[in-house]
Structure formats: C-alpha cells, structure tokens
Amino acid sequence: MALPTYKSDVEAVDALAKAYRDLKAEIGKVIIGQDEVVKTVLISLFSNGHSLLVGVPGLAKTLLVSTISEVLDLNFKRVQFTPDLMPSDITGSEILGEDRRFEFNEGPLFANIVLADEINRTPPKTQAALLEAMQERSVTVSGDRHLLPSPFFVLATQNPIEQEGTYPLPEAQLDRFMFNIPLDYPTYEQEIAVVKGTTGMKVSDVSHVLSGEEILYFQQLVRKIPISDNVLEYAVSLTTKTRPNTPRATENVNKYISWGAGPRASQYLVLGAKCHAAISGKYSPDIEDVQAIAKYVLRHRIVRNYKAEAEGITEENVIEGLF
C-alpha cells in the first residue's frame, strides 16, 4: 500500500487526528464504553510504546486488543501465559529440517500485535524473553538474533485480584511498558448495551482503517511534533518529583513512596503528550496534554512504602498531588 503524501506536517497531523477518529468509530462498533482505555492504547501505538491492561476478568481486554489489530490491518497473535510456558514457546526454536539442517521456527512473538494474556502467570525466565523482544524488537535463539516485524506492539493483560500462583513483574519489565491502563466495570447503561449486543444474532464487522506502513509513518510524525521548553521541563519535573529524598520531591512522595520513576518516564510523558495533542487537533502539546497521560505513565513506575499501604494511599493519590 502506497503511503499518502501530505503537503506539510500540519496536514499530516490533521490526517493523524482523522485516522484516530476513524479508528475509534470502528472499534466502537465492537467495544462499548472503555473510551479512555481505547484512546490510551491508540496513543501508545502511535507513540511506538507497549501497554499493560490491568482489570478483572470479563472486561473485554482480549476482545479490545484483537479488534484493534483487525481495524489496523495488522498480524495478531495471542499468547496465554501459564506457569509452564518456556521462553522458546514464545520466541521460537530451531528444529531439524528435512535436509538435516537446523532451521529457525518462529514463535508467536513474530507478529505486529502480540497479546500477552495474564502476563504475571509465567515465570521470570519467560518474562525476560518477552522483555528483550519489547526493548530490542528482536529475539536471540541459539546465539542468533532474529528481528521482529515492524510495527511491533506488546499489549499485556494482568488480573489484579487473583495473586495466587502468579509471578509479579519485576520493575525492569514494568518500565518497558509505556502505559499501565486500568480497566473498570462498565456503567449500568453500557452493560445493558453490551448484553444486548452479545446475546443476539447481530455480528459487528469492522473495516480496516490503517496499514502497518501508515502506522510507522505516523510514529515518525509524532516524534517530529515540536514541544516548547516549558512543557518539556514540566514533564521532566513531574518525573523528578516522584523520587523521594531528592530536592524536588513533594511531601507526599517523601512520606509514601520508596522508589520513584526513572528517565524513561520523562521520555514517555513527552511522546505521549505530543500524540495526545495531535489526536486532539493541536500542533504542539501543552501542560494539559502532559497531565492527561501522566497517571498512565507514572502509576507503575513508583513504588509505595508500607505506610502508604497501611493508610490506603494509592499511586493515583500521589500522582494527583504532583500537578
């Protein structure tokens, strides 16, 4: 598919905003409600980042990811993470071919969108294999490096209420996710619409909106969007405020946080703000764009201490006090 040509970057940003609206409309044919979740996932895709979806079972996390992949006309693979899953089960392995030579057999990571379902149910060894794929966009098998398709996104799900038999994700792996996105129950009216739509004969068909090449183009466009120094400095200041016992730390951070966010948070705040501005019809982000995505960037990068847990202080409570 040939990429469209735009007369200017302004026209290209307008095209990105229109593509986002078209994507939301198509996804809305299948996914009822969860508007903020859909918006945030699409921002991470256009920013070339991975997302972690956290919610109880039955909130259509898997359906959401598969619908997004269909609307984007991308290759989609789903991996159900289990305690006995080995790294080779996701990366692929070398097998002996008919000519008596070893050849690489690609695993499910070789897709444009990979759904890592219940990622915290697999041991650290397999989580580490996924970590390399997320960071390097490649896997190493038997000493050979194999590049993954482009674009490449990992959308992982995690159940927050069932912790028995799980392996909590290490902070290094959590840091690779651009966003940590909580999913909540639908409203009463939304649930009525969901039940009506899923217990009858009607089947919702979605149309392809964007190709992989167009997504790669828009990812580069997002990086080209200018950002003023004061907005960039505001994004960095949010990150530095989360670090306890440092000059910029707030009182609540010193009181309730044992570990703050690293520089990758500042990078994702800037990229996310640029994309949020673009899909909102703006050509440069402002402080409100940074604030709009801050909780998704920071909530999995700060570690509460025992005092916060004892007093029921959440990560969101601390983040809101940074603004």
C-alpha positions as CSV (number, residue, x, y, z in Angstrom):
1,M,0.0,0.0,0.0
2,A,1.4,3.4,-1.1
3,L,1.8,5.9,1.7
4,P,-0.3,9.1,1.2
5,T,1.7,12.3,0.6
6,Y,1.0,15.4,2.6
7,K,1.9,19.0,1.6
8,S,3.1,19.8,5.1
9,D,3.4,18.3,8.6
10,V,0.4,20.3,9.6
11,E,-1.7,18.5,7.0
12,A,-0.2,15.2,8.2
13,V,-1.1,15.9,11.8
14,D,-4.7,16.6,10.7
15,A,-4.6,13.3,8.9
16,L,-3.5,11.6,12.1
17,A,-6.3,13.2,14.1
18,K,-8.8,12.0,11.4
19,A,-7.3,8.5,11.5
20,Y,-7.7,8.4,15.2
21,R,-11.4,9.4,15.0
22,D,-12.0,6.7,12.3
23,L,-10.3,4.1,14.5
24,K,-12.4,5.0,17.5
25,A,-15.5,4.8,15.4
26,E,-14.7,1.4,14.0
27,I,-13.6,0.0,17.4
28,G,-16.8,1.4,18.9
29,K,-18.8,-1.0,16.7
30,V,-17.5,-3.9,18.9
31,I,-16.3,-2.3,22.1
32,I,-18.9,-0.5,24.1
33,G,-17.7,2.1,26.6
34,Q,-14.0,2.0,27.7
35,D,-13.4,5.2,25.6
36,E,-10.5,6.3,27.8
37,V,-8.9,2.8,27.5
38,V,-9.2,2.8,23.7
39,K,-7.8,6.3,23.5
40,T,-4.8,5.5,25.7
41,V,-4.0,2.3,23.8
42,L,-4.1,4.1,20.5
43,I,-1.8,6.8,21.9
44,S,0.7,4.1,22.9
45,L,0.5,2.6,19.4
46,F,1.2,5.9,17.6
47,S,4.0,6.6,20.1
48,N,5.6,3.2,19.5
49,G,5.1,2.0,23.0
50,H,3.7,-1.1,24.8
51,S,0.8,-1.1,27.2
52,L,-0.2,-3.2,30.2
53,L,-4.0,-3.5,30.7
54,V,-5.0,-4.2,34.3
55,G,-8.5,-5.4,35.1
56,V,-10.6,-8.2,36.4
57,P,-11.8,-11.0,34.1
58,G,-14.7,-10.3,31.7
59,L,-14.0,-6.7,30.8
60,A,-13.2,-7.5,27.1
61,K,-9.5,-6.9,27.3
62,T,-8.8,-9.7,24.8
63,L,-11.6,-8.5,22.5
64,L,-10.3,-5.0,22.6
65,V,-6.8,-6.0,21.5
66,S,-8.0,-8.3,18.7
67,T,-10.4,-5.6,17.5
68,I,-7.6,-3.0,17.4
69,S,-5.4,-5.4,15.4
70,E,-8.2,-6.0,12.9
71,V,-9.0,-2.3,12.5
72,L,-5.3,-1.6,11.9
73,D,-5.0,-4.5,9.4
74,L,-2.1,-6.0,11.4
75,N,-1.0,-9.5,12.1
76,F,-2.2,-10.5,15.6
77,K,-1.1,-13.3,17.9
78,R,-2.4,-14.2,21.3
79,V,-0.2,-16.0,23.9
80,Q,-1.9,-17.4,27.1
81,F,0.8,-17.1,29.7
82,T,0.9,-20.1,32.1
83,P,3.4,-21.3,34.8
84,D,4.8,-24.0,32.4
85,L,5.4,-21.6,29.5
86,M,9.1,-21.7,28.3
87,P,11.0,-18.9,26.5
88,S,11.2,-21.0,23.4
89,D,7.3,-21.2,23.4
90,I,7.1,-17.5,22.6
91,T,10.4,-16.8,20.8
92,G,10.5,-19.9,18.6
93,S,13.2,-22.5,18.4
94,E,15.5,-24.3,16.0
95,I,14.2,-27.6,14.6
96,L,15.9,-30.2,12.4
97,G,14.6,-29.8,8.9
98,E,14.2,-32.5,6.1
99,D,17.7,-31.6,4.8
100,R,19.2,-32.5,8.2
101,R,19.9,-28.9,8.9
102,F,18.6,-26.8,11.8
103,E,16.2,-24.1,10.8
104,F,14.5,-21.4,12.9
105,N,10.8,-21.9,13.6
106,E,9.3,-18.6,14.5
107,G,7.2,-18.3,17.7
108,P,4.1,-16.2,18.3
109,L,6.2,-13.1,19.1
110,F,6.7,-12.8,15.3
111,A,3.5,-10.7,14.8
112,N,2.7,-7.0,14.7
113,I,0.5,-7.0,17.8
114,V,1.1,-9.6,20.5
115,L,-1.4,-10.1,23.3
116,A,0.4,-11.4,26.3
117,D,-2.6,-12.7,28.3
118,E,-2.2,-12.8,32.1
119,I,1.5,-12.0,31.8
120,N,2.1,-12.3,35.5
121,R,1.3,-16.1,35.4
122,T,4.5,-17.0,33.7
123,P,7.9,-17.4,35.5
124,P,10.7,-14.8,35.3
125,K,12.7,-16.7,32.7
126,T,9.9,-16.4,30.1
127,Q,9.1,-12.8,31.2
128,A,12.8,-12.0,30.5
129,A,12.5,-13.3,26.9
130,L,9.5,-11.1,26.4
131,L,11.5,-8.2,27.9
132,E,14.2,-8.5,25.2
133,A,11.5,-8.5,22.5
134,M,9.9,-5.4,23.9
135,Q,13.1,-3.4,24.3
136,E,15.2,-4.6,21.3
137,R,12.4,-5.5,18.9
138,S,14.3,-8.8,18.4
139,V,14.8,-12.2,19.9
140,T,18.0,-14.2,20.4
141,V,17.8,-18.0,19.8
142,S,20.9,-20.2,19.9
143,G,23.1,-17.2,19.7
144,D,21.4,-15.8,16.6
145,R,19.5,-12.6,16.6
146,H,16.1,-12.5,14.8
147,L,14.4,-9.2,14.1
148,L,10.7,-8.9,14.8
149,P,8.2,-7.5,12.4
150,S,7.6,-3.7,12.3
151,P,5.5,-2.2,13.7
152,F,5.6,-4.4,16.8
153,F,3.5,-3.9,19.9
154,V,3.0,-5.9,23.1
155,L,-0.3,-5.4,24.8
156,A,-0.3,-7.4,28.0
157,T,-3.1,-8.1,30.4
158,Q,-3.0,-8.7,34.2
159,N,-5.6,-9.7,36.7
160,P,-5.2,-7.5,39.8
161,I,-7.3,-9.5,42.2
162,E,-6.0,-13.1,41.8
163,Q,-2.4,-13.3,43.0
164,E,-2.2,-17.0,43.9
165,G,0.2,-18.8,41.5
166,T,1.5,-15.5,40.0
167,Y,4.9,-14.1,39.4
168,P,4.9,-10.3,40.0
169,L,6.5,-8.4,37.1
170,P,9.9,-7.0,38.1
171,E,10.3,-3.2,37.9
172,A,12.7,-3.5,35.0
173,Q,10.0,-5.2,32.9
174,L,7.2,-2.8,34.1
175,D,9.4,0.1,33.0
176,R,9.3,-1.2,29.4
177,F,5.5,-0.6,29.3
178,M,4.8,2.9,28.2
179,F,1.3,2.9,29.9
180,N,-0.3,1.0,32.7
181,I,-4.0,1.2,31.9
182,P,-6.7,0.2,34.5
183,L,-10.0,-1.1,33.2
184,D,-13.1,-0.6,35.3
185,Y,-16.6,-2.1,35.2
186,P,-18.9,-0.6,32.6
187,T,-21.7,1.6,33.7
188,Y,-25.2,0.2,34.1
189,E,-26.3,1.6,30.7
190,Q,-23.2,0.4,29.0
191,E,-23.6,-3.1,30.4
192,I,-27.2,-3.2,29.1
193,A,-25.8,-2.3,25.6
194,V,-23.1,-5.0,25.9
195,V,-25.5,-7.7,26.8
196,K,-27.9,-6.7,24.1
197,G,-25.1,-6.7,21.5
198,T,-23.6,-10.0,22.6
199,T,-26.7,-12.2,23.2
200,G,-28.4,-11.8,19.8
201,M,-27.6,-12.7,16.2
202,K,-26.0,-9.4,15.2
203,V,-22.4,-9.6,14.2
204,S,-20.4,-6.4,14.0
205,D,-18.0,-6.2,11.1
206,V,-15.1,-3.6,11.3
207,S,-13.3,-2.1,8.4
208,H,-9.5,-1.7,8.0
209,V,-8.5,1.9,8.7
210,L,-4.7,2.0,8.7
211,S,-1.9,-0.2,7.3
212,G,1.3,-1.0,9.1
213,E,3.2,1.3,6.8
214,E,0.9,4.2,7.7
215,I,1.3,3.5,11.4
216,L,5.1,3.6,11.0
217,Y,4.7,7.0,9.2
218,F,2.6,8.4,12.0
219,Q,5.0,7.2,14.6
220,Q,7.7,9.2,13.0
221,L,5.4,12.2,12.6
222,V,4.6,12.2,16.4
223,R,8.4,12.5,17.1
224,K,8.6,15.5,14.7
225,I,5.9,17.4,16.6
226,P,7.5,20.4,18.3
227,I,7.3,20.9,22.0
228,S,8.1,24.1,23.9
229,D,10.8,24.1,26.6
230,N,8.4,24.9,29.4
231,V,6.2,21.9,28.6
232,L,9.2,19.6,28.3
233,E,10.5,20.9,31.6
234,Y,7.1,20.4,33.2
235,A,7.1,16.7,32.0
236,V,10.6,16.2,33.4
237,S,9.7,17.9,36.7
238,L,6.7,15.5,37.2
239,T,9.1,12.6,36.9
240,T,11.7,14.1,39.3
241,K,9.1,14.9,41.9
242,T,8.3,11.2,42.3
243,R,11.8,10.5,43.6
244,P,11.8,10.5,47.4
245,N,14.5,12.4,49.4
246,T,15.6,14.5,46.4
247,P,15.3,18.3,46.1
248,R,12.1,18.3,44.0
249,A,10.3,15.6,45.9
250,T,6.9,16.6,47.4
251,E,5.9,16.0,51.0
252,N,3.6,13.1,50.0
253,V,6.3,11.4,47.9
254,N,8.8,11.5,50.8
255,K,6.1,10.2,53.1
256,Y,4.6,7.4,50.9
257,I,7.0,6.4,48.1
258,S,10.1,4.3,48.5
259,W,11.2,4.4,44.8
260,G,10.4,6.9,42.0
261,A,10.2,6.9,38.3
262,G,13.3,6.9,36.0
263,P,14.2,8.9,32.9
264,R,12.2,6.6,30.6
265,A,9.1,8.1,32.3
266,S,10.1,11.6,31.1
267,Q,10.6,10.4,27.6
268,Y,7.1,8.7,27.5
269,L,5.5,11.7,29.1
270,V,6.8,13.9,26.2
271,L,5.9,11.4,23.5
272,G,2.5,10.7,24.9
273,A,1.8,14.4,25.3
274,K,2.8,15.0,21.6
275,C,0.4,12.3,20.4
276,H,-2.4,13.4,22.8
277,A,-2.1,16.9,21.3
278,A,-2.1,15.6,17.7
279,I,-5.3,13.5,18.1
280,S,-6.9,16.4,19.9
281,G,-6.4,18.7,16.9
282,K,-3.4,20.6,18.2
283,Y,0.0,21.0,16.6
284,S,2.1,21.3,19.8
285,P,1.4,19.9,23.3
286,D,0.7,22.0,26.3
287,I,0.8,21.2,30.0
288,E,-2.7,19.8,29.9
289,D,-1.6,17.1,27.4
290,V,1.1,16.0,29.8
291,Q,-1.3,15.8,32.7
292,A,-3.8,13.8,30.6
293,I,-1.5,10.9,30.2
294,A,0.7,11.3,33.3
295,K,-1.1,8.8,35.5
296,Y,-0.8,6.0,32.9
297,V,3.0,6.7,32.6
298,L,3.8,7.0,36.3
299,R,1.5,4.7,38.2
300,H,3.6,1.5,37.5
301,R,6.9,3.4,37.9
302,I,6.5,4.4,41.6
303,V,6.7,2.0,44.5
304,R,4.6,2.7,47.6
305,N,6.0,2.0,51.0
306,Y,4.4,0.2,53.9
307,K,3.0,3.5,55.3
308,A,1.1,4.2,52.1
309,E,-0.4,0.7,52.0
310,A,-1.4,0.9,55.7
311,E,-3.1,4.2,55.1
312,G,-4.8,3.2,51.8
313,I,-2.8,5.7,49.8
314,T,-2.8,4.7,46.1
315,E,-0.3,5.6,43.4
316,E,-3.0,7.8,41.8
317,N,-3.4,9.7,45.0
318,V,0.3,10.5,45.0
319,I,0.4,11.4,41.2
320,E,-2.6,13.8,41.6
321,G,-0.6,15.7,44.2
322,L,2.2,16.3,41.7
323,F,0.1,18.6,39.5
